[in-house]
Amino acid sequence: MPNSPVGGSERAPAVRHLPVTTDEPPSARRSADLAARIALVVVWSSGFISGKLGLRHAAPYTFATLRFAIAGAALLGVAALRREPLPRGRRLLHLAVAGALVQAVQFSSIYMGMDLGVPSGLAALIIALYPLTASLLAVPLLHERVTTGQYLGLVLGLGGVALAVSDGIDVSSDDLLGLGFLLFGLLGISVGTIYQKRFCGRMDPVGGNAVQLLAAALVVLVPALLVEGWDVDFTASYAPALLWSALINSIVGVGLLYRLLQRHGTSQVSSLFYLVPMCTAVLAALLLGQKLGPLTLGGLLLATASTLLASRVRR
């Protein structure tokens, strides 16, 4: 989708795109939308797995810098091959701010929290508060209408998430700093999503995302150099985790998020994140050998039902 000006008399550069089909059957649109929602949950959940594996070989900010730089460079190359103009002026600034919040603040904080010892399940639970925080911010800032049933679904979803990840979680005072980073990451994605929908709603998925990723890379590069001293161990086992986080999590995952935000309300899309901790648990069981207990399965059912309830937004 081409860029559009966000204010003033600035004109958007022409962007070549495929013609939009207007006679697509409603059933096909619903199927495509459902597939996008499922893909968003799975891809976003896999980020906790690739992050956990990547932190074995690199410090948090260094890992985040490499992730964003590789993803941004890849999209920049695609834009160059397609000869698409990059955003300029105010659009460029808005995209950079949203990228710093959604990408840099969120993911580097998640990596810091897990690196400081916070369990991945608890990290996923804290970020799963995003539907509540984003929905509450969307009401006064975006004037979105949130029904009582939707709020009920959001609260029930939080209960399902807590039930799913409560088994085996043991937090000590040593983890408080890590929890603080995770709360900072929650603030980043909540505010960043609102900012994205308010100022970057018609972002080009290639050039716009490239700007956001490269801006995020510059933000986290500073602590990666000054605090961590560029701490990374390039090995064969590190490459898959890094490439997955860069190409799949950063490009595909965030692209799906923004695509759904363009079509639906913030509360509808954010409610999907209640499924991330449970999906993460399933992926961890399949890929890392972790076991799924009855509490996790019960929480999965509750969160799934609550997500269906929370997605029923009155238009």
VOGU-3710 file (C-alpha; in Angstrom, 3 decimals, decimal comma):
1> mpnspvggse> 0,000/0,000/0,000  1,520/3,336/-0,990  2,528/5,994/1,459  0,367/9,030/2,032  1,231/12,434/3,494  0,556/12,833/7,176  0,145/16,559/7,220  0,838/19,847/5,507  1,014/20,178/1,754  3,666/17,521/1,271
11> rapavrhlpv> 2,831/15,264/-1,656  3,321/11,531/-1,507  5,648/10,154/-4,181  4,119/7,777/-6,647  4,568/4,151/-5,666  3,966/1,357/-8,108  1,604/-1,259/-6,779  -0,719/-3,966/-7,957  -4,299/-2,934/-8,699  -6,691/-3,564/-5,840
21> ttdeppsarr> -9,416/-6,062/-6,589  -12,803/-4,827/-5,392  -14,955/-7,823/-6,371  -13,253/-10,321/-4,055  -15,869/-12,591/-2,428  -16,473/-11,895/1,292  -15,616/-15,504/2,124  -12,202/-15,120/0,485  -11,547/-11,909/2,409  -12,512/-13,588/5,669
31> sadlaarial> -10,264/-16,553/4,908  -7,330/-14,293/4,081  -7,914/-12,271/7,231  -8,060/-15,415/9,373  -4,833/-16,678/7,807  -3,142/-13,352/8,551  -4,258/-13,508/12,188  -2,989/-17,061/12,639  0,309/-16,216/10,945  0,761/-13,155/13,167
41> vvvwssgfis> 0,354/-15,219/16,345  2,701/-17,991/15,197  5,401/-15,668/13,851  5,287/-13,368/16,880  5,463/-16,361/19,225  8,489/-17,741/17,420  10,329/-14,528/18,273  10,650/-15,632/21,900  12,247/-18,895/20,732  14,664/-17,258/18,283
51> gklglrhaap> 15,469/-14,604/20,881  16,254/-17,176/23,551  18,510/-19,053/21,150  20,167/-15,882/19,880  20,998/-14,642/23,379  23,227/-17,668/23,804  25,640/-16,095/21,315  25,153/-12,325/21,623  24,386/-9,684/24,233  20,823/-8,287/24,092
61> ytfatlrfai> 21,418/-4,906/22,425  24,014/-6,364/20,071  21,605/-9,102/19,024  18,834/-6,538/18,514  21,110/-4,295/16,431  22,086/-7,139/14,111  18,457/-8,244/13,806  17,180/-4,796/12,828  20,129/-3,971/10,560  19,848/-7,193/8,552
71> agaallgvaa> 16,080/-6,863/8,180  16,270/-3,181/7,264  19,023/-3,761/4,716  17,052/-6,596/3,119  13,952/-4,420/2,712  16,066/-1,524/1,476  17,459/-3,814/-1,218  13,956/-4,880/-2,243  12,870/-1,245/-2,483  15,902/-0,449/-4,646
81> lrreplprgr> 15,201/-3,360/-6,989  11,593/-2,236/-7,353  12,746/1,372/-7,742  10,363/2,515/-5,069  11,045/5,923/-3,527  11,703/5,979/0,189  9,639/8,128/2,570  10,816/11,672/3,112  10,119/14,660/5,300  7,498/14,282/7,988
91> rllhlavaga> 6,599/10,771/6,902  10,204/9,717/7,409  10,248/11,209/10,899  6,942/9,579/11,907  8,087/6,189/10,633  11,377/6,474/12,503  9,598/7,291/15,778  7,157/4,394/15,390  10,006/2,043/14,512  12,008/3,100/17,547
101> lvqavqfssi> 9,016/2,369/19,804  7,641/-0,827/18,258  10,941/-2,386/17,255  13,822/-0,984/19,316  12,146/-0,360/22,670  10,002/-3,477/22,664  12,398/-6,148/21,453  15,591/-4,927/23,069  13,711/-4,724/26,377  12,410/-8,271/25,954
111> ymgmdlgvps> 15,949/-9,473/25,261  17,297/-7,602/28,284  14,608/-9,032/30,532  15,218/-12,620/29,456  18,981/-12,129/29,621  18,621/-10,948/33,234  16,872/-14,173/34,151  13,148/-13,554/33,649  11,567/-16,810/32,393  10,366/-16,688/28,797
121> glaaliialy> 6,839/-17,600/29,908  6,688/-14,642/32,258  8,173/-12,392/29,578  5,419/-13,469/27,193  2,805/-12,860/29,897  3,946/-9,278/30,490  3,967/-8,446/26,788  0,508/-10,075/26,595  -0,761/-7,146/28,673  -0,427/-5,194/25,422
131> pltasllavp> -4,087/-5,743/24,410  -5,299/-4,052/27,588  -2,836/-1,164/27,485  -3,244/-0,539/23,745  -7,045/-0,693/23,953  -7,149/1,753/26,857  -4,860/4,152/24,982  -6,849/3,808/21,744  -10,068/5,088/23,311  -8,888/8,651/24,113
141> llhervttgq> -6,172/8,913/21,461  -7,804/7,271/18,430  -11,435/7,625/19,526  -12,051/3,939/18,986  -15,236/2,464/20,443  -14,658/-0,447/22,795  -17,664/-2,431/23,937  -18,266/-3,884/27,376  -18,047/-7,367/25,884  -14,674/-6,551/24,399
151> ylglvlglgg> -13,312/-5,362/27,731  -14,635/-8,558/29,290  -12,851/-10,579/26,624  -9,607/-8,717/27,234  -9,761/-9,330/30,999  -10,652/-13,007/30,524  -7,791/-13,328/28,076  -5,375/-11,992/30,653  -6,704/-14,574/33,086  -6,133/-17,310/30,523
161> valavsdgid> -2,591/-16,139/29,934  -1,863/-16,046/33,673  -3,297/-19,551/34,087  -1,232/-20,901/31,202  2,131/-19,608/32,355  1,638/-19,713/36,141  2,901/-23,258/36,538  6,588/-23,265/37,401  7,139/-19,494/37,481  9,417/-18,435/40,336
171> vssddllglg> 10,373/-14,772/40,512  13,000/-13,499/42,938  14,249/-10,012/43,767  17,118/-10,573/41,335  14,576/-10,541/38,504  13,110/-7,119/39,338  15,427/-5,277/36,966  14,517/-7,694/34,209  10,829/-7,160/34,942  11,411/-3,415/34,679
181> fllfgllgis> 12,863/-3,854/31,196  9,868/-5,949/30,171  7,437/-3,317/31,420  9,406/-0,757/29,408  9,023/-3,009/26,365  5,281/-3,234/27,011  5,112/0,558/27,071  7,056/0,692/23,805  4,735/-1,554/21,802  1,591/-0,004/23,326
191> vgtiyqkrfc> 2,522/3,595/22,570  4,196/2,619/19,298  1,108/0,863/17,981  -1,052/3,896/18,719  1,516/6,175/17,074  1,734/3,847/14,077  -2,014/3,818/13,531  -2,303/7,580/14,060  0,553/8,803/11,876  1,679/5,871/9,684
201> grmdpvggna> -1,606/4,164/8,798  -0,838/3,919/5,070  2,789/2,883/5,420  4,386/1,203/2,444  5,241/-2,317/3,658  8,684/-2,279/2,030  10,142/1,221/2,199  8,301/2,199/5,371  9,312/-0,918/7,247  12,913/-0,514/6,057
211> vqllaaalvv> 13,012/2,987/7,536  11,573/1,758/10,826  14,012/-1,136/11,135  17,074/0,956/10,290  15,950/3,638/12,749  15,577/0,942/15,409  19,060/-0,377/14,590  20,571/3,067/15,139  18,784/3,424/18,485  20,056/0,136/19,937
221> lvpallvegw> 23,499/0,452/18,334  24,486/3,036/20,961  24,107/0,749/24,024  25,426/-2,196/21,992  28,726/-0,338/21,498  29,003/1,702/24,691  27,544/-0,719/27,229  28,100/-4,181/25,764  31,190/-3,529/23,674  29,634/-5,311/20,683
231> dvdftasyap> 29,488/-8,688/22,441  28,713/-11,365/19,840  30,036/-14,814/18,989  29,439/-15,641/15,335  28,992/-19,404/15,050  27,097/-21,742/12,748  24,432/-22,312/15,412  23,927/-18,543/15,823  23,085/-17,873/12,178  19,637/-19,590/12,078
241> allwsalins> 18,394/-17,740/15,168  19,673/-14,398/13,875  18,289/-14,820/10,359  14,918/-16,047/11,624  14,574/-13,110/13,997  15,638/-10,657/11,274  13,777/-11,943/8,226  10,735/-13,645/9,753  10,121/-11,901/13,068  11,084/-8,360/12,027
251> ivgvgllyrl> 9,818/-8,313/8,447  6,968/-10,822/8,291  5,743/-10,429/11,875  5,667/-6,636/12,018  4,344/-6,492/8,445  1,399/-8,686/9,429  0,752/-6,533/12,492  0,635/-3,320/10,478  -1,470/-4,919/7,738  -4,111/-5,974/10,265
261> lqrhgtsqvs> -3,984/-2,565/11,973  -4,810/-0,936/8,644  -7,963/-3,027/8,353  -9,176/-3,336/11,931  -9,287/-1,448/15,208  -6,374/-1,516/17,613  -8,364/-3,496/20,178  -9,307/-6,175/17,652  -5,729/-6,745/16,539  -4,123/-6,437/19,957
271> slfylvpmct> -6,447/-9,093/21,408  -4,610/-11,660/19,269  -1,552/-11,194/21,465  -3,282/-13,112/24,246  -2,573/-16,215/22,176  1,167/-15,533/21,961  2,231/-16,965/25,357  0,360/-20,213/24,744  1,636/-20,506/21,189  5,124/-19,831/22,537
281> avlaalllgq> 4,660/-22,676/25,020  3,631/-25,012/22,197  6,652/-24,026/20,082  8,940/-24,416/23,093  7,549/-27,921/23,659  8,115/-28,860/20,018  11,500/-27,191/19,508  13,069/-27,048/22,971  11,550/-30,115/24,595  9,593/-28,224/27,247
291> klgpltlggl> 6,454/-29,934/28,553  2,882/-28,641/28,308  0,964/-29,001/31,567  -2,789/-28,981/32,142  -2,713/-25,353/33,274  -1,180/-24,319/29,961  -3,798/-26,205/27,980  -6,605/-24,765/30,121  -5,239/-21,266/29,684  -5,021/-21,807/25,940
301> llatastlla> -8,727/-22,641/25,749  -9,710/-19,663/27,919  -7,530/-17,209/26,022  -8,812/-18,508/22,677  -12,428/-17,999/23,739  -11,671/-14,551/25,123  -9,916/-13,529/21,906  -13,017/-14,402/19,905  -15,080/-12,325/22,335  -12,680/-9,363/22,322
311> srvrr> -12,545/-9,282/18,513  -16,259/-8,472/18,282  -15,921/-4,689/17,988  -18,955/-2,555/17,184  -18,251/-0,485/14,088
//
